[in-house]
Amino acid sequence: MFYLQRTRIIAEQSRLGGIVFECSLQNRQHRHATLISQEYELWLTKDMNGGQPRFLSRLSFDLTSISTDAASFTPQSARGFKLIWHFTASQLQKIEDFREGKEPHFELRSRLLAYVRYCTVDGKPHGDPHYAEESAYDTDTNGYPIRFKIDHANWAGILESIGFRHIILQELSIPTFPPAFGRAENHLKDAWSHHRAGREDAALMSCFKAFECLGFSIAETQIPRADAVAHLMNGQEEAKRKKIEALWETLTSFCHLGRHDRGVPVHLTHADGELAVVSSTVFLRYLAIP
């Protein structure tokens, strides 16, 4: 029986082009084993009990992480290797929609074919060698499939490092914001971090702050929204500027629901946070275009 230990999960875009699972495969029993083939799959689940599993992707190997003798295991030995998830935007969005602000839960499933021969404690052969089809069990729980979660901070860091926001935004060219949009961009990054952690109130307020600071940032003094729009859309038709000003007012009014400073508190859902961060990103992109 083989056991698999996960040591680290990181994004590696420059060379491997995916999300990498650093692992160690252990042969805990008194046997010699030679791996003939290995297959690994990543599944998405609702919780640690494995509710509602959904297939995500097959995983491939980073060949540079595998030594020349990686397939041969002596009793109680282990081999390190890396599995690569060549994700797609639709897979990441499936996770974001499925988890709804909670920590993402996964299953790692495997199929291993090995040629094994058991031995006694003192190393003498015991029984005939044979082929065995097995799965890799969790080193911590001894369970299969291997279930794990990625905490909010690590998952947000992975998405940030690969530049994923929302699948809608993957189809847009988000430019580098000009220096005057620096503070607004920082608030927008905070909004995405809050949204991914399920803090929808804070996400809406960060979106609100992104627009609230914009007038001061572009003019170095606090100016009315109409003047900010006129400055950013200099040379555009007045009718268009008025519609953009109205959109700005509507969006910031919605984001202001995150403050809860007046009236009955409003319950904000994952969908509300998604609407705020996606709309704010697209709208700021529009305002930043020369």
Residue pairs with C-beta under 8 A, 6 or more apart in sequence:
1 28
1 29
1 134
1 137
2 25
2 26
2 27
2 28
2 33
2 112
2 114
2 134
2 135
2 136
2 137
3 25
3 26
3 28
3 136
3 137
3 138
3 139
3 142
4 23
4 24
4 25
4 26
4 108
4 110
4 136
4 137
4 138
4 139
4 146
5 23
5 24
5 26
5 139
5 140
6 21
6 22
6 23
6 108
6 146
6 148
7 22
7 23
7 24
7 80
8 21
8 22
9 19
9 20
9 21
9 22
9 150
9 154
9 158
10 19
10 20
10 22
10 158
11 18
11 19
11 20
11 158
11 161
11 162
12 18
12 19
12 20
12 84
13 161
13 162
16 62
16 82
16 84
17 84
17 86
18 84
18 85
18 86
18 87
19 84
19 85
19 87
19 158
19 162
20 62
20 82
20 83
20 84
20 85
21 59
21 82
21 83
21 84
21 85
21 108
22 65
22 80
22 82
23 80
23 81
23 82
23 83
24 78
24 79
24 80
24 81
25 73
25 78
25 79
25 80
25 81
25 136
26 77
26 78
26 139
27 33
27 73
27 74
27 75
27 76
27 77
27 78
28 76
29 75
29 118
30 75
30 76
30 118
30 119
30 120
30 121
30 126
31 75
31 116
31 117
31 118
31 119
32 72
32 73
32 74
32 75
32 116
32 117
32 119
33 72
33 73
33 114
33 115
33 116
33 117
34 71
34 72
34 73
34 114
34 115
34 116
35 70
35 71
35 72
35 73
35 112
35 113
35 114
36 71
36 113
36 114
36 115
36 131
37 111
37 112
37 113
38 61
38 110
38 111
38 112
38 113
39 58
39 110
39 111
39 112
40 58
40 59
40 83
40 108
40 109
40 110
41 55
41 56
41 57
41 58
41 59
41 108
41 109
41 110
42 56
42 57
42 58
42 59
42 85
42 106
42 107
42 108
42 109
43 53
43 54
43 55
43 56
43 106
43 107
43 108
43 109
43 145
44 53
44 54
44 55
44 56
44 94
44 95
44 98
44 104
44 105
44 106
44 107
45 51
45 52
45 53
45 54
45 105
45 106
45 107
45 147
46 52
46 98
46 105
47 105
48 105
48 147
48 149
49 147
50 107
50 145
50 147
53 107
54 94
54 98
56 85
56 91
56 94
56 95
56 106
57 85
57 86
57 87
57 88
57 91
59 83
59 84
59 85
60 83
60 84
60 86
61 81
61 82
61 83
61 84
62 81
62 82
62 83
62 84
65 80
65 81
65 82
66 79
66 81
67 79
70 79
70 81
73 79
75 119
75 123
87 162
89 164
89 167
89 170
90 167
92 159
92 164
92 167
93 166
93 167
95 104
96 166
96 196
98 104
99 105
100 198
100 270
101 195
101 196
101 197
101 198
101 199
101 200
101 270
101 273
102 198
103 149
103 150
103 151
103 152
103 155
104 149
104 150
104 155
105 147
105 148
105 149
106 147
106 148
106 149
106 150
107 145
107 146
107 147
108 136
108 145
108 146
108 147
108 148
109 135
109 145
109 146
110 135
110 136
110 145
110 146
111 133
111 135
112 133
112 134
112 135
112 136
113 131
113 132
113 133
113 134
114 131
114 132
114 134
115 129
115 130
115 131
115 132
116 129
116 130
116 131
116 132
117 125
117 127
117 128
117 129
117 130
118 125
118 126
118 127
119 125
119 126
120 126
135 144
135 145
136 144
136 146
137 143
137 144
137 146
138 144
138 146
138 147
141 147
150 158
152 196
152 197
152 198
153 197
155 196
156 192
156 193
156 196
156 197
159 165
159 196
160 189
160 192
160 193
164 170
165 174
165 192
165 277
165 278
165 281
166 274
166 277
166 278
166 281
168 278
169 278
169 281
169 282
172 282
172 285
174 281
174 285
175 285
175 288
175 289
177 184
177 185
177 284
177 288
178 288
180 217
180 218
181 214
181 217
181 284
181 287
181 288
182 217
183 210
183 213
183 214
183 217
184 210
184 211
184 213
184 214
184 217
184 284
185 210
185 284
187 206
187 207
187 209
187 210
187 213
188 206
188 207
188 210
188 277
188 280
188 281
188 284
190 202
190 206
191 202
191 203
191 204
191 206
191 207
191 210
191 276
191 277
191 280
192 203
192 277
194 200
194 202
194 203
194 206
194 273
195 203
195 270
195 273
195 274
195 276
195 277
198 270
200 258
200 268
200 269
200 270
200 272
200 273
200 276
201 258
201 260
201 268
202 258
203 258
203 273
203 276
203 277
204 254
204 255
204 256
204 257
204 258
204 268
204 272
204 273
204 276
205 255
205 258
205 259
207 251
207 255
207 258
207 276
207 277
207 280
208 252
208 255
208 256
208 258
208 259
210 280
210 284
211 248
211 251
211 252
211 255
211 280
211 284
212 252
214 228
214 287
215 222
215 223
215 224
215 225
215 227
215 228
216 222
216 223
218 228
218 231
218 232
219 227
219 228
219 231
223 231
225 245
225 248
225 249
226 241
226 245
229 241
229 244
229 245
229 248
230 241
232 287
233 240
233 241
233 244
233 287
244 286
244 287
247 283
248 283
251 279
251 280
251 283
254 275
254 276
255 276
255 280
257 266
257 268
257 272
258 268
258 276
260 266
